[in-house]
């Protein structure tokens, strides 16, 4: 009888598996970096940094008509971070990177709940930040609608730290996680419509940051609003993309935000099947306000490494309430064959506001990225060089006489994404 029962269970489970789609895949991504001016001007007295890190992920997805479930486990390993035979991971980097379920509500509607990557358009304001080994995710609930070339997302988030004594387990909802624009609450509306050659989207985003210094409302928040659009037009060999965003309200520490804006415009031209050219600019407002106020825009949760130079001198954990940025850039992408390509980009930087000395010019950056795909893996090689101007030394707080003669960064990355299982009905 027991054997018959077990057999029946196995048959039922097999039937469910046959009716579903199950995927299991992974990622192995080691990257080595030589840092001699990455992120900031390096003084001549300091040695260059060098190290190797590896991102590993294991991803599983399960899909039936009613819902989709997805989970992604991740660890970021720095070579040598643990001493020999250490019984635990010293940097505690193992994490659930994604864990969400999307439930089909019918007629184009669905809801997606859990830890997830939220990424839209060119990732200027909301992106997955895949370059960073740890990536970026959000714990949120989304209500989604999609029909033909129109989509609508409504996102809601409420963040909490149960371990704090004033958190969920006791009284109040104080949120003690700070830094990097970590928010307590988030609400947003995203709409996108595509036509034959043109795509336009609208993002309305509100973030609430925990404030504890208000005696009348100790669990209060400062609310920062970010509104804007991304436009994309392509016809034949020509392409135009534009971003236009404004910020208002209050950022962290109850700083009033007034007149903050971001505007970007990029033109592209496909000169041939093997050459694509680009030309663009971006203006990000700086702080020209008095104490307790700012006119500086910050691009929040985007993939900021993608913009304003790969050496991450601006808006990657830095430049949050500074002189803003005026970025003019030109690029060329060369496709050698179906498996290899080279990207060359030159960017010239100036402050949107004057530095205290009156300087505006910050410098010029050169970025090179070579990509090569093999049968089951790929490699990427990069080199960047910063040609700093007087304003950059002032901005980064290192005098030119004390700075190293060369400010550069080089890296190499291997990417392997094995597909362990892809079972579909």
Secondary structure, DSSP 4 states (H G I P E B T S, - for coil): -HHHHHHHHHHHHHHHHHTSEEEEEEEEEEEEEEEESSSSPPBTTSPPEEEEEEEEEEEEEEE-SSEEEEEEEEEEEETT-S-TT-SS-TT---EEEEEEEEEEEETTEEEEEEEE----TTSSSB---TTSTT---EEEEEEEEEETTEEEEEEEEE---TTSTTSTTSSS------STT--SEEEEEEEEEE-SSEEEEEEEEEEEEE----TT-TT-EEEEEEEEEEEEEEETTEEEEEEEEEEEEEEGGGEEEEEEEEEEEEEEEE-SSSEEEEEEEEEE----S-TTEE-----TBS-GGGSS-TT--SSSSS-TTSS-EEEEEEEEEEE-SSSEEEEEEEEEEE-SS--TTS--EEEEEEEEEEEEE-SS-EEEEEEEEEEE-HHHHHHHT--TTTB-S-EEEEEEEEEB--EEEEE--
